[in-house]
Amino acid sequence: MAEFPLSKPVITGSKRDASTLGNAAYAVFVLFCFWAGSQAINLLMNMPGLFEHLMQSSGAATRPYIEMGFGVNILFGLGVFTVGALVLGAIVFAARLFYPQRA
């Protein structure tokens, strides 16, 4: 089973051993993903025309044409990502501040 250890613990200074329960939960998650993917492929194979119906852009004439400028893309793309990264960084900083590492 795959295990993804961090090179340096984020909050505590001690390394944890591999968790059997965590590995089992990861295996169940991977099996669920494979099951969901096989169900989606099975649905597309057994219903002719479903993929074409999903991919066609019907009603394009009734929807308004929206043109977004560069500033709007920056605001709703890079801006949201930057704010999210700053919030995550603040949480990690607070965790390291309130739970100092022990040698």
Stockholm file with secondary structure:
# STOCKHOLM 1.0

chainA/1-103         MAEFPLSKPVITGSKRDASTLGNAAYAVFVLFCFWAGSQAINLLMNMPGLFEHLMQSSGAATRPYIEMGFGVNILFGLGVFTVGALVLGAIVFAARLFYPQRA
#=GR chainA/1-103 SS CCCCCCSSCSSCSSCCCCCHHHHHHHHHHHHHHHHHHHHHHHHHHHSTTHHHHHHSCTTTTTSCCCCCCHHHHIIIIIHHHHHHHHHHHHHHHHHHHHSCCCC
#=GC SS_cons         CCCCCCSSCSSCSSCCCCCHHHHHHHHHHHHHHHHHHHHHHHHHHHSTTHHHHHHSCTTTTTSCCCCCCHHHHIIIIIHHHHHHHHHHHHHHHHHHHHSCCCC
//
